[in-house]
Every structure is written in C-alpha cells, then in structure tokens.
Amino acid sequence: MPDAAATVWVVDDDRAVRFVLATALREAGYEVTAFEAARAVLDALETRRPPALLFTDVRMPGDDGLVLLDAIKARHPQLPVIVMSAYTDIASTAGAFRGGAHEFLSKPFDLDAAVALAAQVLAPTPGRARGSDDGTATAVASPPAEDALVGDTPAMQALFRAIGRLAQAPLGVLVTGETGTGKELVARALHRESPRARKPFVALNTAAIPAELLESELFGHEAGAFTGAGKRHVGRFEQADGGTLFLDEIGDMPLPLQTRLLRVLAENEFFRVGGRELIRVDVRVIAATHQNLDALVADGRFRADLLHRLDVVRLQLPPLRERREDIGKLAERFLRAAALKFDAPPKRLAPAALQRLMAHRWPGNVRELENLCWRLAALAPGDVIGVADLDDAFVPAIPMPAGGSGVVGSTHSGDWEAALSAWAARRLDEGCTDLHADARERFERALFEAALAHTGGHRSDAAARLGLGRNTITRRLGPGRKPRAME
Ligand SMILES: Nc1ncnc2c1ncn2[C@@H]1O[C@H](COP(=O)(O)OP(=O)(O)OP(=O)(O)O)[C@@H](O)[C@H]1O
C-alpha cells in the first residue's frame, strides 16, 4: 500500500486514457488528479504542492508534454515525470529522456505495468532505478545489452551485488584493476543503476590529456583565460552536473590538480579557469586506476587525503586469468556482437579452441579477448572456430611495463622482451616447469646464431663479437656445430 501522501497527477487530452489510468492508480491507493492540458498543470503548480509523480502525454493541444516536462524540470527538478506516447521513435524517447523524463511508456500500455512503474518510482527498490522488472514491453529504457557486465564467477557475482548496493549510495567509489578488466563498464553500471541515471555520465581519461590542459578540461575556462582559449569552455564537472563523472587513470593526475580536485569534491563548487562566477555542481565522482595508489601515496606522488575521499569504497576487478570460467560466455557475447555488426551468423568456438583460450594468460584482459573475437569473426573462414584459427588470430598482447598501460592487440617490432614475456606467460600457463633452462637455451642459441651468421660461421670472431671466450660457444653448441641458419 503506497504512502498516504503519494499524490500522482495524470495529464492527457484523451479523456479515456485519463480516466482508466487515474482509476487504476486510485485503486492502487494513490491520490490522483487528472488534467487535460499542460497549461492547467502549470497553473496548479502555482498554487498547490507538486505531486510525487506525474504522468504526461506528449501530443496535446496547446503546450505539448515535452514543453510541460521542461517547465516542470525547471521548477521541480526532482519531480519524476513519466512520459506516455504512441510515438516510440528514437527522437521522441530521446527527447523525453533529454528533458529529464524518468521513464517512457509506449501507448497503448498495460495498466498494471503503469501502476507497477508508479510503485517503483515512489518506493524505489535498492539496486534498481529504472525500467519495470516484469519484462513488459512498454518501458523502453532498459540498458543496451552490450553495456551489461558478463560474469558468472563468484568474484563477478560479488562485484555485481556490490554495484547494486553502491549505486544507490552517494559514496565515493574507487574502481581498481588491470587494464581492460572492465573498470569503465563498472562505473557506467553504477551510474545507470543510480538515481542519477537520467543525468549525464561523463568519462575523462586523466592520462590521455596533457597536464597543462587537464585543469580546463575538468573545470572549464572563460574566453581568453589563456592563449588559445578562444571561447568559453564548459568543463567535464559542469557537463556531469546531476550525474556521474568517471575519472579514469586517476593515478596520473598531477599533484597541483589533485589539490584542486580535493577542494572541489569537498565544496561542490569551483571557478572556471579565468572565471569569476562560482559554479555549483552536484556530481558523483567515480575514479579508477590500474596503479597501486597506496604505493603512489607512499612515494609522495598521490595525496593521501584525496585517496581517502575517492576511496570510500573500493571495487577490485579481478583479472581475466583469475576468472577463466567467464571466458566462454564473454567470447560468445563478443562473437555475437561482431556477427550482428557484420550482418552474418555468429561463429562458435570448438571445444578445443575454448580450452586454448582458457589456457591463455590474457595480459590485456577482457579487452584483449574482445579484440581477438572481433578478429576471429572477421577472419576465421568457417562457422566453427578451431585451434588453427586462433593461431592465425592471436596477435601476442604486449604485457604492461610496470605502472604503464598495456598495448593490446598490436606488436611492437623489436620489442623482444615483451614477446619473450608473453611467450613465458603462455608456457607457464601451459604448465611448463623448466622454463628458465628452456628460455636460456633459446636465448643463447639466438645470440650465437646471429653472431655466427654475422661472421660467416667463424666461431672465434663470433665469440669475440659477443664478448665471450671461444670455448663458451663450443660448450654450448658442441664441436664444429654450425648455426641452424647455415645448415
Ligand atoms: N565483465 C564484462 N562483460 C562484458 N564486457 C566487458 C566486461 N569487462 C570488460 N568488458 C569489455 O571490455 C572492454 C574494456 O573494458 P573497460 O574499458 O571497461 O576496461 P578498463 O578496465 O576501464 O580499461 P582501461 O584500464 O584500459 O581503461 C570494453 O569494450 C568492455 O565493454
């Protein structure tokens, strides 16, 4: 039974719709007032307390529902408005959502679904802020499937529960994890499931912006604030007002800017660069990093007080190699997405190919798997992907240098340490236990062969060029052994 104070207003020029919706809502215990035009609502708002929820039609004589929505949001930004229309094209729905609609109902709609939606809006269940749960086709706000996080492993299930809980709480969240583990996707889910879902989600990769531009990127600048600042620029904080700002690679933020960020987080207000007007914002900041921020704090490269503010709750994303059971489902999802894009039937992995994927180390994590799947979708000749297809598609991922970001899906010619490291990781994953001896043998052989090739097979010269005694080569290669290339 809804709260006795829950009043709902219904606006529609169609008397039948007004009547049936108002009746159904009244039967559910709400106090309902029906209006036949936007003007009447605006007049009522002058003299009466606003309702807890408003349903409005779009096409009506006089001001239409979207004009009404704008007017309401200007006066009562928190008032949830459900827009109803027979025109469910993207322009209409996007227009409604842009205007701040809480939900969009396609006419004709199921009355029970409309009442359930009202109940949900007026008494939101933690973890769900949008859409109806019963799968009715009337709500058109469910998140696009490609945005949903995949994961059946206990680590991911625990993460999903945490996201559900945290989405509702206006707490600082720090998302940590290796590159490509899904940190941005988690931030998007936190936003989508939060009461801020209808407001913008703005992402900024701190590491991708030159340090000298970062301040104006975050806080904006006035025209002429510095050389090259031709016109006023609205920063990411302002763009994200009412919503969520995702600051990726926060560990790369220069110290002076950390100080400024800390102040803004504490006060929710700032001046644009070169500006005098105090800008107030309501932004939830979610930060992410693949670095160890505690170590950066210990090094004096990250402010401890900023870390504490951002890190009220920490969500740690497991690397893909620690949740290998998710690989099959993820691959299926990416192969399906690629097939859709290529307008072709989705390819499947042969069991041996899946096994091979599960044995891989995945230094680039889910992003590496995603890229591989797209290559497979484009390149594998048959509908079933076999191990041989994987060999063709596997471009070794370059593992990250400590603290740096990994380059995935491309090779750096000459970056042999990285190739070696990827090879070593693969061999370890394959269960090899004498890796050092094997690697050393191959390493020396490669050097000897190169040097012998260089000196035309002359051992003493080759040894000298390598800075070794002749006996070392003889010992390693055996007497009179020629380099493989010359055999
Ligand atoms: N659990 C998951 N389910 C489905 N897709 C995922 C999942 N995790 C990551 N992805 C996909 O992998 C790619 C990389 O994810 P994302 O950009 O969120 O990673 P990240 O950790 O933020 O990476 P970086 O540290 O490099 O910024 C994206 O295309 C994302 O959609």
Ligand as a Chemical Component Dictionary entry (heavy atoms), coordinates in Angstrom:
data_LIG
# 
_chem_comp.id                   LIG 
_chem_comp.type                 NON-POLYMER 
_chem_comp.pdbx_formal_charge   0 
_chem_comp.three_letter_code    LIG 
# 
loop_
_chem_comp_atom.comp_id 
_chem_comp_atom.atom_id 
_chem_comp_atom.alt_atom_id 
_chem_comp_atom.type_symbol 
_chem_comp_atom.charge 
_chem_comp_atom.model_Cartn_x 
_chem_comp_atom.model_Cartn_y 
_chem_comp_atom.model_Cartn_z 
_chem_comp_atom.pdbx_ordinal 
LIG N1  N1  N 0 32.523 -8.172 -17.493 1  
LIG C1  C1  C 0 32.457 -7.738 -18.744 2  
LIG N2  N2  N 0 31.436 -8.095 -19.527 3  
LIG C2  C2  C 0 31.350 -7.677 -20.801 4  
LIG N3  N3  N 0 32.244 -6.869 -21.385 5  
LIG C3  C3  C 0 33.270 -6.456 -20.668 6  
LIG C4  C4  C 0 33.439 -6.859 -19.295 7  
LIG N4  N4  N 0 34.551 -6.286 -18.815 8  
LIG C5  C5  C 0 35.062 -5.560 -19.827 9  
LIG N5  N5  N 0 34.299 -5.652 -20.935 10 
LIG C6  C6  C 0 34.590 -5.008 -22.238 11 
LIG O1  O1  O 0 35.994 -4.941 -22.364 12 
LIG C7  C7  C 0 36.395 -3.681 -22.862 13 
LIG C8  C8  C 0 37.304 -2.998 -21.849 14 
LIG O2  O2  O 0 36.538 -2.618 -20.713 15 
LIG P1  P1  P 0 36.783 -1.220 -19.966 16 
LIG O3  O3  O 0 37.109 -0.135 -20.950 17 
LIG O4  O4  O 0 35.652 -1.012 -19.060 18 
LIG O5  O5  O 0 38.103 -1.623 -19.178 19 
LIG P2  P2  P 0 39.021 -0.690 -18.243 20 
LIG O6  O6  O 0 39.409 -1.544 -17.100 21 
LIG O7  O7  O 0 38.325 0.596  -17.972 22 
LIG O8  O8  O 0 40.268 -0.476 -19.188 23 
LIG P3  P3  P 0 41.442 0.658  -19.038 24 
LIG O9  O9  O 0 42.101 0.427  -17.728 25 
LIG O10 O10 O 0 42.341 0.301  -20.188 26 
LIG O11 O11 O 0 40.778 1.961  -19.180 27 
LIG C9  C9  C 0 35.150 -2.889 -23.134 28 
LIG O12 O12 O 0 34.825 -2.989 -24.501 29 
LIG C10 C10 C 0 34.107 -3.559 -22.284 30 
LIG O13 O13 O 0 32.853 -3.456 -22.874 31 
# 
loop_
_chem_comp_bond.comp_id 
_chem_comp_bond.atom_id_1 
_chem_comp_bond.atom_id_2 
_chem_comp_bond.value_order 
_chem_comp_bond.pdbx_ordinal 
LIG N1  C1  SING 1  
LIG C1  N2  SING 2  
LIG C1  C4  DOUB 3  
LIG N2  C2  DOUB 4  
LIG C2  N3  SING 5  
LIG N3  C3  DOUB 6  
LIG C3  C4  SING 7  
LIG C3  N5  SING 8  
LIG C4  N4  SING 9  
LIG N4  C5  DOUB 10 
LIG C5  N5  SING 11 
LIG N5  C6  SING 12 
LIG C6  O1  SING 13 
LIG C6  C10 SING 14 
LIG O1  C7  SING 15 
LIG C7  C8  SING 16 
LIG C7  C9  SING 17 
LIG C8  O2  SING 18 
LIG O2  P1  SING 19 
LIG P1  O3  DOUB 20 
LIG P1  O4  SING 21 
LIG P1  O5  SING 22 
LIG O5  P2  SING 23 
LIG P2  O6  DOUB 24 
LIG P2  O7  SING 25 
LIG P2  O8  SING 26 
LIG O8  P3  SING 27 
LIG P3  O9  DOUB 28 
LIG P3  O10 SING 29 
LIG P3  O11 SING 30 
LIG C9  O12 SING 31 
LIG C9  C10 SING 32 
LIG C10 O13 SING 33 
# 
